[in-house]
Every structure is written in C-alpha cells, then in structure tokens.
Amino acid sequence: MAQENLQNKQPDSTITSSEELVKSPSILQDDEIKSASRRKFLKNTAYTTAGLGVACAFLPFIDSMNPSKDVQALASIEVDISAIKIGEEKKVMWRGKPVFIKRRSEQEIIEAQKVELSELKDPQADSDRVKKGKEEWLVTIGICTHLGCVPITGQGEYKGWFCPCHGSQYDTSARIRKGPAPKNLEIPPYEFLNDKTIKIG
C-alpha cells in the first residue's frame, strides 16, 4: 500500500518546468530572430537619417552648379529685323554660333518652293523651313553641315549659300544641293514676337 502511494506522488513527466521552458531551443531561436530584426531596423533607420543629412548638405552645392540668370538669358536673344531690306541678310550670334536672318525676295521664295523633293539630298519642303505667313524670312544657323565652316551668302549655282572650304552649295531655302555636306543648314528654334522682332532660342 505504501509503495502504491509513493508511485502516485511521482511528478507527471508531461509537465515542463519553468527552467526547462527558458532553456527551450525554439524559444531561444525566437529571441534571436527578434533581436536581429530590431538591429536591422535600427541600422536601416540610421542609414536613412545619414542619407537625408548628406542630401541636405549637398543641395546648396548642386544649386550652385545651375547656370546663373545672365547665362540663362543668353539661351535666347531678341533681334530687331525692321531694318533688313528685301534680299538682305543680317548675321547675329546665338550660343556662340552665327545665325543668318535672310529676308528673301519673291523670286527667291518661288525658286525654293518649286524644287522637287526628289532632287534633294536632305529632302525638306521650303514650307517646313519657314513660318507660315512669314515665308520671306529664313532663319538658319550659318555653319556648314560638312566640317563647320561659315558659308558665304548669295554665292554658288543656287544663289543661296556657298561654303568656301569644300564647295558645298545651298539653295535659297538653305538646303544642300551640291558638295560634300550631308544635311541642310540647321533651323534654330525661333518665333516672331511682332513684325519687327524675332526671338531666337
């Protein structure tokens, strides 16, 4: 009978002591994961804060690299064209490049408009190179598209522009007609502010 009571007093092996619970590998692993996640969060926060600080420090430096107002003003120029007579040309400088502003005669306009596109090395209609209603005005960058020489006005077979360096010839719409130049003279961005003023750029 005493032996039976002793057996009844033995602890239940299915109950886990608090000490064993603390030492459980799965619980230790959970703690390590939480700790690693916390460290990662703190590290990311530190990196983000540092990155924002560096960006703020560099903003004044980046802003100083932007062009000043006087330099930005040179990006466009206004040209008085009121004194240019029919058949004459005015040369101006824009962004370090010569620009030809030609007031074409009626005959020069007719010659430019009647050319077949199939005859051109760089096909482009005259109407695509002038402003509608302002066909007498042709504005081009005065740099030969071959090697960058400055063409002479009113010279050559086509009475437009002639490049003295290698013989490229342009018509009265400044389109390449003969010689080594591969492209027409470039048309810069421009607009008429009024009947007397053109804004280039």
Secondary structure, 3 states (H helix, E strand, C coil): CHHHHHHHCCCCCCCCCHHHHHCCHHHHHHHHHHHHHHHHHHHHHHHHHHHHHHHHHHHHHHHHCCCCHHHHHCCCEEEECCCCCCCCEEEEEECCEEEEEEECCHHHHHHHHCCCHHHCCCCCCHHHCCCCCCCCEEEEECCCCCCCCCCEECCCCCCCEECCCCCCEECCCCCEEECCCCCCCCCCCEEEEECCEEEEC
